[in-house]
Amino acid sequence: MEGAGVESPVANCPACEDLVEHEEIKRVSKGKGEDVLARCLVCGNVHTILIRPPKLVLVKTTLSDGRDSQSAEIESDEDEKISVGDMFEHEGVTWRVTRMDSVESKGASNLVASEISSMWATRSDKTVVGVTMTDGEFSESSKIECSPDKVFSCGSIMELEDGRWRIRAIHTGNGRTLTGSRNASEIRRIYLHPPKKRY
């Protein structure tokens, strides 16, 4: 039966100039890392492999929660690859990366943390939706917090501020609709009327 043995570590061999299997000869702790004396299993070259934890970098980030924004420095390993759409936790809140600029001030969709000059992220564990409640001549604006995937449908009834309201229209970034459903993350404002009025 094969496969019962231990796999040989793979590392860059300076003689082969390639990633190849090595045999570990000796391992010594050095600070927070290790020095490993190893023999290349391809050419037999013996050399030291330095294993060090990546350094931490602070990425300047603008965190947006609805209309409120704040600056923060997000800690990351210097070699961590970050992409637009990635999620991360900061101070108990989940954020989604929406934009990054490189050290050359160019927008990018993928960067290593040490190459990011600034990053933007929006809160993704909740969203704030604006609502306008209209009853005859009187209108009042408010906001509701909900999960980004909560679905709102035109014509449906919802309870808000001790009252029942019918969703008359939903406004997204692309305009207002009187029919259909939208996730909260797509909605800029919901227009509500008393349920007794039919449209």
C-alpha positions, 0 to 999 in steps of 0.5 A, spaced: 500 500 500 503 506 497 501 513 500 503 511 507 509 516 508 510 523 509 510 528 503 517 531 502 516 539 503 517 543 496 521 549 496 525 553 491 532 550 490 537 556 488 541 550 484 535 548 480 532 555 480 525 551 481 520 549 486 522 542 488 521 537 493 527 537 499 529 533 505 529 536 511 536 535 515 535 540 521 530 545 523 532 551 528 528 557 531 530 564 529 526 569 532 518 568 530 521 564 524 525 558 523 531 556 519 531 549 515 537 546 512 535 542 507 537 537 501 534 538 494 531 531 492 533 533 484 540 535 484 542 534 491 544 541 493 544 543 501 542 550 502 538 554 508 531 555 507 528 561 511 521 561 514 519 567 516 512 570 518 509 575 513 510 582 516 503 586 518 501 592 514 496 597 515 491 599 509 488 606 509 481 604 509 474 608 508 469 604 511 462 606 509 455 604 513 450 607 509 451 615 509 456 615 514 463 614 513 470 613 517 477 612 516 480 606 519 487 602 518 486 595 517 491 590 519 493 585 514 499 580 512 504 584 507 503 578 502 496 577 503 492 578 496 486 582 497 480 583 491 474 587 490 468 583 493 472 580 499 469 580 506 473 582 512 471 583 519 473 590 523 470 591 530 465 586 530 462 588 523 463 585 516 465 589 511 466 588 503 471 591 499 469 596 493 475 599 491 482 599 491 488 604 489 495 602 488 501 606 490 501 609 483 494 611 485 491 607 480 484 603 481 485 595 481 481 589 482 486 585 485 492 587 489 497 585 495 496 588 501 503 592 501 501 595 494 495 598 496 495 606 498 488 606 499 482 602 500 474 603 500 469 598 503 461 598 505 458 594 511 455 588 508 452 585 515 446 590 514 444 595 510 440 602 511 434 603 507 430 610 506 423 610 507 418 615 505 411 614 508 405 618 505 398 619 508 394 624 504 398 631 504 403 629 509 409 625 508 415 623 513 421 620 512 425 615 516 430 609 515 430 602 517 436 597 518 435 590 515 440 584 512 442 586 505 438 580 502 431 582 505 426 582 499 421 588 499 416 587 494 411 593 491 404 592 493 406 588 499 404 590 506 409 592 512 409 594 519 413 600 521 413 605 526 406 602 529 403 602 523 401 598 517 403 601 510 403 598 503 409 599 499 407 603 493 414 604 489 421 602 490 427 606 488 433 603 486 440 607 483 437 606 476 430 609 477 423 608 481 419 601 479 411 600 481 412 593 480 417 587 482 421 585 488 428 588 490 433 586 495 435 591 500 442 592 498 439 594 491 434 599 494 435 607 495 428 608 498 421 605 499 415 609 498 409 607 503 402 609 503 396 607 507 394 600 505 387 602 504 389 605 498 389 600 492 394 602 486 
